[in-house]
Amino acid sequence: MRTLHTLGLALCGAALSGCVTLNPKVDVVEPTQARPAPPTATAAAPNGSIFQGAGYRPLYETHRARMVGDIITIVINEELKANQEKTTTIQKDGKVSSGITAVPLIGASSLAKLEAAGNSNNTYNGKGTAKADNKFEGNITATVIEVLPNGHLVVSAEKQIGIGPNVDVLRFSGQIDPMAIQRDNSVSSQKVANVRVEQRGQGAQQEAQGIGWLSRIFLSISPF
C-alpha cells in the first residue's frame, strides 16, 4: 500500500512538471502603457493670455517624446550573428618492455624467454561547430512610462494583431536617450538600452507547434 502511495505521488509530480510551459519568459518592463497623473483640483494661476505654464509646450519645437504618457515609434532592427568552430586532437603513445638477465639457480637459456612488453595508444578527435543567424525587423509605438533623473526615458509597448483564429503578440521595453530620438519622433532599437523584445503567437497555430501535456510528462521522466 505504501509503495502504491509513493508511486502515485511520483506520477502527480511528473504530471505537474509536464504541465509547465517550455517557452522562456522575457522580462518586459510592466506596465506596457502609462497614463499621466490627473491634474490637481487647484486651478493654476494664469500667467499668460495664450500660453500657460501649467501645460507648456513650445510652439515651434519638433514634437518628441519627453514626458510620461508621450508616445514614440520604435524601429526594431535587430540582427545577431554568431559563428564558433572548435577542433581538438589528443594523441598519446606509450611503450613498456622488460627482461630478466640473471636469476640464481636458473640457466641463461631459460631466462631468454622471460620477457614482458606493453604498448598503449590513445587518440581523441573532437570537432564542434555552432552558428546562429537571427534577424528581427518591425515597428511598434511605445509609451513613456518613466522619466529617469538623468532625463532618459523608460518606454514599454504591447501590440496584438488578430488574424482569424490566431493572435500575434509583440511586446517591447527599453531605455532611450532623448538625444537619439529622430525628428519624426522615432528611434532605432539599436540605440535603445536594456532592450526586451518578445514575439509570441496565440491560437490554434501556436498550439499545433507546441508539445502536448502528455508528451511533456514522458519527456520529464525519461532518463534519455
C-alpha positions in Angstrom: 0.0 0.0 0.0 2.8 2.4 0.9 4.5 1.6 -2.4 1.3 2.5 -4.3 1.1 5.8 -2.4 4.7 6.7 -3.2 4.2 5.8 -6.9 1.0 8.0 -7.0 2.9 11.0 -5.6 5.7 10.5 -8.2 3.2 10.4 -11.0 1.4 13.5 -9.7 4.8 15.3 -9.6 5.6 14.3 -13.1 2.2 15.4 -14.3 2.7 18.9 -12.7 6.2 19.2 -14.2 4.8 18.2 -17.6 2.2 21.0 -17.5 4.8 23.7 -17.1 5.3 25.7 -20.3 8.6 25.2 -22.2 8.6 28.8 -23.6 11.2 31.0 -21.8 9.8 34.2 -20.4 11.1 37.6 -21.5 11.2 40.2 -18.7 9.4 43.1 -20.5 9.0 46.1 -18.2 5.5 46.4 -17.0 3.1 48.2 -17.4 3.1 48.5 -21.2 1.2 51.7 -21.1 1.1 54.7 -18.7 -1.4 57.5 -18.2 -0.3 60.9 -17.0 -1.3 61.8 -13.4 -4.6 63.6 -13.3 -4.3 67.4 -12.7 -4.8 68.7 -9.2 -8.1 70.2 -8.2 -6.5 73.6 -7.5 -6.6 75.9 -10.5 -3.2 77.2 -11.8 -2.7 80.9 -11.7 -3.0 82.5 -15.1 0.4 83.7 -16.4 -0.4 84.5 -20.0 -3.2 85.2 -22.4 -2.2 82.4 -24.9 0.4 80.2 -23.4 0.0 78.7 -19.9 2.9 77.4 -17.8 0.8 74.5 -16.5 0.6 72.9 -19.9 3.6 74.4 -21.6 4.6 73.0 -25.0 6.9 75.1 -27.2 5.1 76.2 -30.3 7.9 75.8 -32.8 9.8 72.8 -31.5 9.8 69.3 -33.2 7.4 67.1 -31.3 9.5 64.5 -29.5 8.6 62.3 -26.5 9.9 63.6 -23.3 7.2 63.3 -20.6 5.3 60.4 -19.1 2.4 59.4 -21.3 4.1 60.6 -24.5 4.4 58.1 -27.4 7.4 57.2 -29.5 7.9 54.9 -32.5 10.5 52.2 -32.1 12.1 50.9 -35.3 13.0 47.4 -34.5 16.1 46.3 -36.5 17.9 43.6 -34.5 20.4 41.2 -36.1 22.5 38.7 -34.3 25.2 36.6 -35.9 27.5 34.2 -34.1 29.8 31.6 -35.5 32.0 29.3 -33.4 34.2 26.4 -34.5 36.4 24.3 -32.3 38.7 21.4 -33.2 40.5 19.2 -30.6 43.0 16.5 -31.2 44.7 14.5 -28.4 47.1 11.6 -29.0 49.2 9.7 -26.5 51.5 6.8 -27.2 53.2 4.6 -24.5 55.5 1.6 -24.7 56.9 -0.6 -21.9 59.4 -3.5 -22.3 61.3 -5.5 -19.7 63.5 -8.6 -19.5 65.5 -10.7 -16.9 69.2 -11.4 -17.5 70.2 -13.3 -14.4 68.4 -15.3 -11.6 70.1 -17.7 -9.2 69.8 -21.5 -10.0 68.2 -20.8 -13.4 70.1 -21.2 -16.6 70.6 -18.4 -19.2 68.8 -20.3 -21.9 65.6 -20.3 -19.8 65.9 -16.7 -18.9 66.0 -15.7 -22.5 62.2 -16.5 -22.7 61.3 -14.3 -19.7 60.4 -11.0 -21.3 57.5 -8.6 -21.0 56.2 -5.8 -23.2 53.3 -3.5 -23.4 52.0 -0.9 -25.9 49.4 1.8 -25.3 47.9 4.2 -27.9 45.2 6.6 -27.2 43.7 9.0 -29.8 40.9 11.5 -29.4 39.5 13.7 -32.1 36.7 16.2 -31.4 35.2 18.9 -33.6 32.3 21.2 -32.9 30.6 23.9 -34.9 27.9 26.4 -33.8 26.2 29.0 -36.0 23.4 31.4 -35.3 21.8 34.0 -37.6 18.7 35.8 -36.3 17.1 38.9 -37.7 14.0 40.8 -36.4 12.5 43.8 -38.1 9.3 45.7 -37.4 7.8 48.9 -35.9 6.0 49.4 -32.7 4.8 52.6 -30.9 5.7 52.7 -27.3 4.6 54.8 -24.3 6.9 56.6 -21.9 6.2 55.1 -18.5 9.0 56.7 -16.5 11.5 59.6 -16.8 14.8 58.9 -15.0 16.7 61.6 -13.1 19.2 61.9 -16.0 16.4 62.5 -18.5 16.4 59.1 -20.1 13.0 57.6 -21.0 11.8 54.2 -19.9 9.4 53.0 -22.6 7.2 50.0 -22.9 4.7 48.8 -25.6 2.5 45.9 -26.5 0.8 45.2 -29.9 -1.7 42.5 -30.5 -2.9 41.6 -34.0 -5.6 39.0 -34.5 -6.0 37.3 -37.9 -8.6 34.6 -38.0 -8.2 32.2 -35.1 -4.6 33.3 -34.4 -3.3 36.3 -32.4 0.2 37.7 -32.8 1.6 39.5 -29.7 4.6 41.8 -29.8 6.0 43.4 -26.6 8.9 45.8 -26.2 10.6 47.7 -23.5 13.8 49.6 -23.1 15.6 52.8 -22.1 16.1 55.7 -24.5 18.4 58.7 -24.5 16.4 61.7 -25.8 19.4 62.7 -27.9 18.9 59.6 -30.0 15.3 60.5 -30.9 14.9 61.5 -34.6 12.9 64.4 -35.9 10.0 62.2 -36.8 9.8 61.1 -33.1 11.3 57.6 -33.8 14.4 55.8 -32.6 16.2 52.7 -33.8 16.1 49.7 -31.4 19.9 49.5 -31.8 20.2 52.8 -29.8 17.9 51.6 -27.0 19.4 50.3 -23.8 18.2 47.3 -21.9 16.0 46.1 -24.8 13.5 43.4 -24.1 11.6 42.1 -27.2 9.0 39.3 -27.1 7.1 38.0 -30.0 4.6 35.2 -29.3 1.7 33.6 -31.1 -1.6 32.6 -29.6 -4.3 30.4 -31.0 -4.6 27.2 -33.0 -1.3 27.6 -34.9 0.7 28.1 -31.7 -1.0 25.1 -30.1 -0.2 22.9 -33.1 3.5 23.8 -32.9 3.7 23.1 -29.2 4.2 19.8 -27.3 1.2 18.2 -25.8 1.0 17.9 -22.0 1.2 14.1 -22.1 4.3 14.2 -24.2 5.9 16.7 -21.7 5.2 14.3 -18.9 7.0 11.5 -20.6 9.9 13.8 -21.5 10.2 15.0 -17.9 10.5 11.5 -16.5 12.5 9.9 -19.4 16.2 9.3 -18.4 17.3 9.5 -22.1 
